[in-house]
Every structure is written in C-alpha cells, then in structure tokens.
Amino acid sequence: MSRWLTRFPLRLAMPVALLLLGTLLLGGFWWMHWQQSRDDELAHARTQAGRSVEQVQGIVAEELARGALPQVQRLIAAVSVDPGVRRLLLVTPQGEVLAANRLAWVGRPLAGLGGMAGVLDSAAARSALSAQRLEYGQAGDGVIRVLAGVLQSATPGQLRSAKPALLVYELDISDRLAASRALAFERALESFLLLALAAAALHYAFFRTLARRSHALDRVLQRIADGEFGLQPELSGRDEFATLARRVGWLSTRLATMRDAVDEREQALRAASASYRALFDNSPDGLVAFRRDGSAVLANQVATRLLGGMAAPAIRFDALGLPGEVWDAFCAGPGGVRELESRLATGCEVELTLINALAGEAAVLWCRLHDLTAERAAQTGQRLARRVFEDAGEGIFIADATGQLIDANPSFAAMAGCAPALLHGEMLDALFDPAGLAARVDGSGHWHGQVSLRHGGGRPTPPLHLSLAASLDAQGRLTHYIGLASDITEQVAAERRLQQIADHDALTGLLSRPAFKRELDLRLARSAHGRIAFVDLNRFKQINDALGHSVGDAVLREVAQRLRDALPAGGLAARQGGDEFLLALPEFDDEDGSRWAGALAHALEAVIHVEGRYHLNLSCSVGFARWPEDGTDADTLIRHADITMYFAKAAGPGRYEVFAPEMRAQMERRARVEAALHEALAAGQFSLFVQPQRALGSGRTCGAELLLRWQHPELGQVSPAEFIPLAEDSGLITVIGAWVLQQGCQLAAAWREQGWRGSVSVNVSALQLRSAPLIEQVDRALLASALPAEALTIELTESVLMDDVDATADVLAALARRGVRIAIDDFGTGYSSLAYLQRLPLHELKIDRAFVCGIGVDGHSEAIIETVLAMAGTLGMETVAEGVETAAQAAFLAKLGCDAIQGYWLARPMPVAEFPRWLAAAPAYST
C-alpha cells in the first residue's frame, strides 16, 4: 500500500488514502448497523408475531371449542387485514387447511401451497402440536413464521379435543427490512459525503500548505539544479519542510562557494593560459616547439612568416638551416641552451636559441628565431642617417625632453657661429629668440616659424626658419625635440622689399591703400576719436590726357609731398589710386577742421611747376568721415568719406564736406543694386566679355580672361566693382561664380573645337574660395563641358590668398591635383610672404596694371616689375602683365622675359561671341 501511494503526489495520495480508509470503515459500519437493524427488526417482528399468534390462538381455540369454524374464518380474515400478514392458516394434523386468510386456500392441502411443503413434518410443527407452544422460524428472507398448536373439539360440548390443529402465521417484514436497509444506506452515504468533504478539505489544506511549501522547495531545487547556487528557500516554521529548506539553503550556499572557488581557479587557469598564449603569439621573435622526431608541435605567426609561411606540423627541424648532426647532438645531450646563427631558406638571417626540454613533462625542444635582418638594416639606416645628419646643408639639432641640446650637425653649428661641441648642453630657450619654443609645439607635435639665434660670440646670426617636432615614445611620452633650421636671409630680404613695395605707392611713396587700412584699424583700436579725409584732385585727368603721363606723375608726386607737409602730427597719408588720396587725422573740432581743410585746399591750389615748362593749377574735393560717429572700421569710414567727397565735388572745386546721415542716398543705391542682383541671374541680365592674352615669345593668343558684365533694364550697366562686393556680402557670389565657371568651360570647349588651344581664366573671390562647393563646381563644369582641366585657370588676388593660407592651400592643392592652373591677379598690390607662396601650387603671376603704367616714366615701377619677374622665374611661375596700352610697354616686358601680356594695346574686352572672329582677324603683334 505504501509503495502504491508513493506513485502519486502527496497532496493527492493522503486525501485519497483517507477517502479509501474512510470508505472501508463506513462500509463496515454500515454492514454492522444493517445487521443490527435487521436483527432488531426480526426480533421485534417475532415478538409482534408471537403476540398476534397468542391472541389468535386463544380466540381460535375458544371458537373451535364452540364449533364455530366460520367464526374462526372471519377472525382469521380480520387479523389478516394487516398488510404484513402473509399467511394465517389453520391446518389439521393431516395437512388440510381449515381456515385461511385467503378463501381459495381453505380445504386445500397445506403441502399444495407454495413454500409450505414439509412444514407439518418439521420438528417445529411437531413440537407446536404436541407441546401447545409457539415455534418460531423463517419462511424466507424477511418472513417470520410462527407455528402454534390449537385443540379442536370432536363433539359439541367438549372443552378440549383430542385432535389438535396447527395455526400457521407468516408475517412478511421485508418492506420494513428494506426501509431499514435504505435508512442505513442513507446514513452511510451522508457519512461518506462528509468524509469526501473532509478529504477535499484535507487536499485543499495540503495544497495550500504542504503542497505549496513543497512546490516552493521544488522550485528552489530546480533552480539549484540549473546552476543558480546560493539560493535560500523562503520557508518559515519548524516543520519538516522548513528544516529541509534550511538544509537546502546551506547546501546551496556550499555549492555557490564551491562553484566560485572552481570559477576562480578556472579563470586563473584561463588567464594564465591566455597570458602564455599571448606571450607565445605576440612574441617579437619566432617560437617553435619540436618533438624528438624533429616535427613541430607549435609555431607562432612570426616563426611561420620567417619560415616562408610554413605552419606546424609541416615545419621540420631542417627548415632552420642547421645540419642534422646539430639536432642529433643537442637532443642526445643533457638539457641546456645553445645559441646559433643561421640563414633560412627565405633569406632571413636569424639568431637561433635552442632550449632542450626533452626530459621534462612537455618533452619538447624549444627554438627561438630572432630576425637579424631588420637590426642589420637598422644599423645600416643609422649609419646613413648619421651621414645625412652630418652632411646636410640644413641645420639639424636634437634636444632632450627638458629642452637641452644633446646633438647638432655642423651646418647648425655654422649658423650659430661656434663648434658643435659648444652647443651641447645649451637650452632651447637660451639659444633661440623668441623663447618658449618647446611650449609652442602644438597638439600635433609640430611648430614652425621664423627665429633668430642668440649665440654667435657677438657676431650677427642669420634669420632662420625653424621646424620643431616632438618625438614621443610608444606610450605617447615626450622624449626628444628635433629641429630643422634653414637660413632665410635672402628670403627675408626679398619679403622686406616686397613688403615695402606692397605698403607704399610706387609713384608717390605714400602708403598703399591696404597698408593705410591696416594702420587705420590700429588707430581705431587705440584712439576713441578721429577722422579721415578722402581727397580727389579736380582736372587731373584733363592734365594727364593733355600733357602725358610723365607730367601727370610729376603732379601726383608734388601733390603727395604737399599732403605730407599739410599733415598734422600723427597723421597718415596714402594714395587710394589714380588721383585719389586718403588721410588719417586726429580729432578736430569744427572750427579747427575748417581751418585745416582750408589750408589743405590752399596748399593744393598753389601753382605746380613741372619740367620748367608747365605751370599748373589744381583744386581738390575733400570728404570727411569721423569715428566713431560715422563708422568703427576702416572700410566703413573710407566708404563714407568717399561718398562725402562726391558731395563735395558736386558742390564745386575746392570744397569739402563732412559725412552726414542724409548722404545715405548712396546706401539706397546699394540696397537697390543688391535687390536687383538677386534676380539678375535668373533674368538673364548677366553676360560674359573676354579679353585676350598674347604670348610675347610666339605671338599666339595663349589665353583669355572672362569678365562678368551686368546690364540692368533700369539701373543700366552696373560696374563689377559695384555689384561684385554686394554679391560677396549677400552670398550670391557662389551661385554667380558657378554660372561663370559653367559658361566659361562651355565656351572654352567650343573654342577648342574650333581649333584654339588657349587657357580661359576665371576670377574667383574670397567667399568662393572659402566655400565648400567651389571644387565641386569646378568638377561639374569640367565634366559637363568635357574641357581638359589644364585649359582652365583660376585667378585670385593676393589678399584672397593671404586671408587664410592654410585653408587656401588645401583648396588650391585639390584644384591643382585635377590639373587646373592657379594664377595670382594684381600681384604686387598686396603683401605676400615668399614662404607662403612656396607652399601654394601657383602657376602664374599677373603683374598689376599700376606697375605696367609706370614703364618708361617711373624707374621704381620698372624695378618692381623686374623683381617680380625674377622671383616668378625662381619659383617656376609664368607671368602675365595686365594693362599694357603701348608697344613700348610690351617691348619692355618682352625684354625682361615676361611670358604674356593683356591690355588695350592688344584688345579691349569684347563680347564672347566676337572672340572667334577676333582670333581669325587678329594681327600678329611684333615686340
């Protein structure tokens, strides 16, 4: 039974067992109760039957004694009214039925009635007849049979008869027994239902308590079986489950501790294995483990590379290039280490280290292959590097991380004016001016710039261009500084000459406009108040045209001198261009300003004597602008003074005006032009003109500069000088520039198809150069037109180039890599550093027309042109002179080696449609 119960869960087995046991007990109880009830019913029925028989016995005896048999029949019939009476018979000893509860039985033999055979022969019947007592028996299940003897008289008047009769009484109590049995069954069923409810309650209690606790414990055990050690079953109490839960928790903790210990050991083993493997795989030397038979067990990547790609187990000992006897001797000998050199089949020279571990647990022979090829190549490289270091024409030095010199080559020592040994130990800060060079090395690890040496024993040292680089170790720590110094004496001298040229007007010696703007910006930063004057000479153009440029130049030089003389202390004078001048003045009150303006007008109106033959009178118009009232930057002040000068000129000769707000009509014009500019391209108002360039050597038309023109229906012809700055300010220059590039490339491609192989020049502004789409625009224009890149020249002014040299260099380098030519326009009017020019991929210099106009009349201009041509030749650049108006100018330029010219002497700007006809009809100019 217990084994059978173990097949089911406890929550089911216990209630089912209880139910089965209760059912068995209830069955036994019901059986006993039923037997007791049956016995009680039978006893009660016997008592009842006995009483009934005794009553009937006496009455029947009396009636028989009187011979009233009918009366006996009626009595029997009356007594048989009780439904429990089955039979009530009066039978003679011979078996004849004298009276019966059923008339049909009267007169019939007793044996003929069902179930009555053998009754008279029974001992009970004989006893009842003879002893005249009641005999009880059963006539079937639930039928009580009572036999009683009754005396019957033989003759009337006798009290007793010698012949007894047998009274048979059968009482059927089967219904009562069935009712009793049913009642017992109902009580047993009620008890069974109560027992079933108790079993269900027990099942629920087990499920809510024991089963739930067992489930909780089972879940914890399942998680522990899944590897979740360290769990603690949350079972409270003091029962067996709680005790088992505590033991499970202790076991889980022990398992967790054991697992952690195993994990730590495994991790340590893995880490050690990984470390050894990493050392093996990442060793700078080749490592191979050989068996005793000479085959390889392991080989790292370095060994595989040195052995020509062979990997274990394909590697054999003979691949090391050693004789077999070396292997045999080393294997046979005691454990030890041996070092050899060998040349492998791959040509690598290696140092071999053999370690005999054949007697150990590993039972291998280790071989280390150290590649000597790189070391010997490095030694050769070091010798060559030292030779270069010693023989280099540039000065080279090395300093440690503190900035102390540890080595210097002879060239650097010569620059310092001492022996190399004397420089050892010198600090960079003590050696160079400016100091703090090491601190200037930026995040990229480099610095370069112009420096001078403080050494030299009192002798002057040359200016140097120094490139200083930081040397870092593998961890990124500074170890050394490496310096490369170049003598730039000639370059500095050339830059100073160019700076002098750029900062001063070649004709008058006054400041140039860019230099004036720089100085003015400095004054604006230093001085709270001041004013500038824009001076324009009246009638100068007529004098210049009538008397010639030489007279005009003499007049301009005299005017410049008078302006110098008229300047108050601290004033500045500059030539704006042509017959226009700029003056920077300290602050005046209105009265002092009027007196000074009058004195200036009087000085300029004085007669100018030229060449002893001409006595000329001039007047001027002056416009004043003050700061900060009229502007806080140089461009704004010059623009306002220029506007004011036009108001003074309109008022008449010799007048001056001070800028006032009502003069902003010029600004309105600017706004109107700018508004119209936004629609000009879409409206088709732009057109292109072209001015040819002629090669002085061959006489062929080698190039053409594209010039943008704007014809507005209301504003008329708008000057590029007016709308180009507005296009730059509004950002439209990128769109307009892209259109010019596209149109120019298409025109050039068309002209090439017609047989012309010249280059087309397109001007690019500063904003275009700094915009990202420029390179993309050039690529699209070249691709769309199929024009070779070398047939396109991009022209930029000096100021654009110098605005942001690094960014400019990147853009120009990208264009140059595509084959596009780069030209500097108006060269000589700005300030260009030769060092910067050397960094830019330039192909062409265009000499400004201001210098060309001075040919034959101004030796200073001619000297500038000669210097520029010589410099261009040194830098490997071609030259184009702009503004050539006479054959004499062209001849002078050809004599000095200028490559090409451009100007009115050759051709005026013309619509692009006329250019092919001009090419066909152009005369061959002779220089």
FENPEBEL-V726561 format. One record per backbone hydrogen bond with DSSP energy under -0.5 kcal/mol. NH is the residue of the N-H (numbers start at 1). CO is the residue of the C=O. If there is no record, write none. Layout:
BEGIN
NH & CO
NH & CO
END
This chain:
BEGIN
5 & 1
6 & 2
7 & 4
8 & 5
12 & 9
13 & 9
14 & 10
16 & 12
17 & 13
18 & 14
19 & 15
20 & 16
21 & 17
22 & 18
23 & 19
24 & 20
25 & 21
26 & 22
27 & 23
28 & 24
29 & 25
30 & 26
31 & 27
32 & 28
33 & 29
34 & 30
35 & 31
36 & 32
37 & 33
38 & 34
39 & 35
40 & 36
41 & 37
42 & 38
43 & 39
44 & 40
45 & 41
46 & 42
47 & 43
48 & 44
49 & 45
50 & 46
51 & 47
52 & 48
53 & 49
54 & 50
55 & 51
56 & 52
57 & 53
58 & 54
59 & 55
60 & 56
61 & 57
62 & 58
63 & 59
64 & 60
65 & 61
66 & 62
67 & 63
67 & 64
68 & 63
69 & 67
72 & 68
73 & 69
74 & 70
75 & 71
76 & 72
77 & 73
78 & 74
79 & 75
80 & 76
81 & 78
82 & 79
85 & 82
86 & 84
86 & 170
87 & 170
89 & 168
90 & 99
91 & 89
91 & 166
92 & 96
93 & 164
95 & 92
97 & 108
98 & 90
98 & 96
99 & 90
101 & 88
105 & 102
106 & 102
106 & 103
107 & 97
108 & 105
110 & 95
112 & 109
113 & 110
116 & 113
119 & 116
122 & 119
126 & 122
127 & 123
128 & 124
129 & 125
130 & 126
131 & 127
132 & 128
135 & 147
137 & 145
139 & 143
142 & 140
143 & 140
144 & 171
145 & 137
145 & 143
146 & 144
146 & 169
147 & 135
148 & 167
149 & 128
150 & 165
152 & 163
158 & 155
163 & 152
164 & 162
165 & 150
166 & 91
167 & 148
167 & 165
168 & 89
168 & 166
169 & 146
169 & 167
170 & 87
171 & 144
171 & 169
172 & 84
172 & 170
173 & 142
173 & 171
174 & 142
177 & 173
178 & 174
179 & 175
180 & 176
181 & 177
182 & 178
183 & 179
184 & 180
185 & 181
186 & 182
187 & 183
188 & 184
189 & 185
190 & 186
191 & 187
192 & 188
193 & 189
194 & 190
195 & 191
196 & 192
197 & 193
198 & 194
199 & 195
200 & 196
201 & 197
202 & 198
203 & 199
204 & 200
205 & 201
206 & 202
207 & 203
208 & 204
209 & 205
210 & 205
211 & 206
212 & 206
212 & 207
213 & 209
214 & 210
215 & 211
216 & 212
217 & 213
218 & 214
219 & 215
220 & 216
221 & 217
222 & 218
223 & 219
224 & 220
225 & 221
226 & 222
227 & 224
228 & 223
229 & 227
230 & 252
231 & 228
235 & 233
243 & 239
244 & 240
245 & 241
246 & 242
247 & 243
248 & 244
249 & 245
250 & 246
251 & 247
252 & 248
253 & 249
254 & 250
255 & 251
256 & 252
257 & 253
258 & 254
259 & 255
260 & 256
261 & 257
262 & 258
263 & 259
264 & 260
265 & 261
266 & 262
267 & 263
268 & 264
269 & 265
270 & 266
271 & 267
272 & 268
273 & 269
274 & 270
275 & 271
276 & 272
277 & 273
278 & 274
279 & 275
280 & 276
281 & 277
282 & 278
283 & 280
286 & 369
288 & 367
289 & 298
290 & 288
290 & 365
291 & 295
294 & 291
296 & 315
297 & 289
298 & 289
300 & 287
304 & 300
305 & 301
306 & 302
307 & 303
308 & 305
309 & 304
310 & 307
314 & 311
317 & 294
319 & 316
320 & 317
321 & 318
326 & 323
327 & 323
328 & 324
329 & 325
330 & 326
331 & 327
332 & 328
333 & 329
338 & 354
340 & 352
342 & 350
344 & 342
344 & 348
345 & 319
347 & 344
350 & 342
350 & 348
351 & 370
352 & 340
352 & 350
353 & 368
354 & 338
354 & 352
355 & 366
356 & 336
356 & 354
357 & 355
357 & 364
360 & 357
363 & 357
364 & 357
365 & 290
366 & 355
366 & 364
367 & 288
368 & 353
369 & 286
370 & 351
370 & 368
371 & 369
372 & 349
373 & 349
376 & 372
377 & 373
378 & 374
379 & 375
380 & 376
381 & 377
382 & 378
383 & 379
384 & 380
385 & 381
386 & 382
387 & 383
388 & 384
389 & 385
390 & 386
391 & 387
392 & 388
395 & 485
397 & 483
398 & 407
399 & 481
400 & 404
401 & 479
403 & 400
405 & 426
406 & 398
407 & 398
409 & 396
413 & 409
414 & 410
415 & 411
416 & 412
417 & 413
418 & 413
422 & 419
423 & 419
423 & 420
424 & 420
424 & 421
425 & 405
426 & 423
428 & 403
431 & 427
432 & 428
433 & 452
440 & 436
440 & 437
441 & 437
441 & 438
442 & 440
442 & 446
445 & 442
447 & 468
449 & 466
451 & 464
452 & 433
454 & 431
459 & 456
464 & 451
465 & 486
466 & 449
466 & 464
467 & 484
468 & 447
468 & 466
469 & 482
470 & 445
471 & 480
472 & 470
473 & 477
476 & 473
479 & 471
480 & 471
481 & 399
482 & 469
483 & 397
484 & 467
485 & 395
486 & 465
488 & 463
488 & 486
492 & 488
493 & 489
494 & 490
495 & 491
496 & 492
497 & 493
498 & 494
499 & 495
500 & 496
501 & 497
502 & 498
503 & 499
504 & 500
505 & 510
509 & 505
511 & 573
512 & 503
516 & 512
517 & 513
518 & 514
519 & 515
520 & 516
521 & 517
522 & 518
523 & 519
524 & 520
525 & 521
526 & 522
527 & 523
530 & 627
531 & 585
532 & 625
533 & 583
534 & 623
535 & 533
535 & 581
536 & 621
537 & 579
538 & 619
543 & 539
544 & 540
545 & 541
546 & 542
547 & 543
548 & 544
552 & 548
553 & 549
554 & 550
555 & 551
556 & 552
557 & 553
558 & 554
559 & 555
560 & 556
561 & 557
562 & 558
563 & 559
564 & 560
565 & 561
566 & 562
567 & 563
567 & 564
571 & 568
572 & 584
574 & 582
575 & 511
576 & 574
576 & 580
577 & 580
580 & 577
581 & 535
582 & 574
583 & 533
584 & 572
585 & 531
593 & 589
594 & 590
595 & 591
596 & 592
597 & 593
598 & 594
599 & 595
600 & 596
601 & 597
602 & 598
603 & 599
604 & 600
605 & 601
606 & 602
608 & 616
609 & 607
610 & 608
610 & 614
613 & 610
614 & 610
616 & 608
616 & 614
618 & 604
619 & 538
621 & 536
622 & 655
623 & 534
624 & 657
625 & 532
627 & 530
630 & 626
637 & 633
638 & 634
639 & 635
640 & 636
641 & 637
642 & 638
643 & 639
644 & 640
645 & 641
646 & 642
647 & 643
648 & 644
649 & 645
650 & 646
651 & 647
652 & 648
652 & 649
654 & 620
655 & 652
657 & 622
659 & 624
663 & 660
664 & 661
665 & 662
666 & 663
668 & 664
669 & 665
670 & 666
671 & 667
672 & 668
673 & 669
674 & 670
675 & 671
676 & 672
677 & 673
678 & 674
678 & 675
679 & 676
680 & 676
681 & 677
683 & 679
684 & 681
685 & 680
686 & 680
687 & 709
689 & 707
690 & 910
691 & 705
693 & 703
694 & 901
695 & 700
696 & 899
697 & 899
699 & 695
702 & 693
702 & 700
703 & 693
704 & 759
705 & 691
706 & 704
706 & 761
707 & 689
709 & 687
710 & 718
711 & 685
712 & 710
712 & 716
716 & 712
718 & 710
718 & 716
722 & 719
723 & 719
724 & 720
726 & 722
727 & 723
728 & 724
729 & 725
730 & 726
731 & 727
732 & 727
733 & 727
734 & 731
736 & 732
737 & 733
738 & 734
739 & 735
740 & 736
741 & 737
742 & 738
743 & 739
744 & 740
745 & 741
746 & 742
747 & 743
748 & 744
749 & 745
750 & 746
751 & 747
752 & 748
753 & 749
754 & 750
755 & 752
756 & 751
759 & 702
760 & 791
761 & 704
762 & 793
764 & 795
769 & 765
770 & 766
771 & 767
771 & 768
774 & 771
775 & 772
776 & 772
777 & 773
778 & 774
779 & 775
780 & 776
781 & 777
782 & 778
783 & 779
784 & 780
785 & 781
786 & 782
787 & 782
791 & 788
792 & 789
793 & 760
794 & 821
795 & 762
795 & 793
796 & 823
798 & 825
801 & 797
802 & 798
803 & 799
803 & 800
804 & 800
808 & 804
809 & 805
810 & 806
811 & 807
812 & 808
813 & 809
814 & 810
815 & 811
816 & 812
817 & 813
818 & 814
818 & 815
819 & 816
820 & 815
821 & 789
821 & 792
823 & 794
824 & 844
825 & 796
825 & 823
827 & 846
829 & 826
832 & 830
837 & 833
838 & 834
839 & 835
839 & 836
840 & 836
840 & 837
842 & 840
843 & 822
844 & 822
845 & 878
846 & 824
847 & 845
847 & 880
848 & 827
851 & 848
852 & 848
853 & 849
854 & 851
855 & 852
857 & 854
858 & 854
862 & 858
863 & 859
864 & 860
865 & 861
866 & 862
867 & 863
868 & 864
869 & 865
870 & 866
871 & 867
872 & 868
873 & 869
874 & 870
875 & 871
876 & 872
876 & 873
877 & 872
878 & 843
880 & 845
881 & 900
882 & 847
884 & 902
885 & 883
890 & 886
891 & 887
892 & 888
893 & 889
894 & 890
895 & 891
896 & 892
897 & 894
898 & 893
900 & 879
901 & 694
902 & 881
905 & 884
906 & 884
906 & 903
907 & 903
910 & 690
912 & 688
914 & 911
915 & 911
915 & 912
916 & 912
918 & 914
919 & 915
920 & 916
921 & 917
922 & 918
925 & 923
END
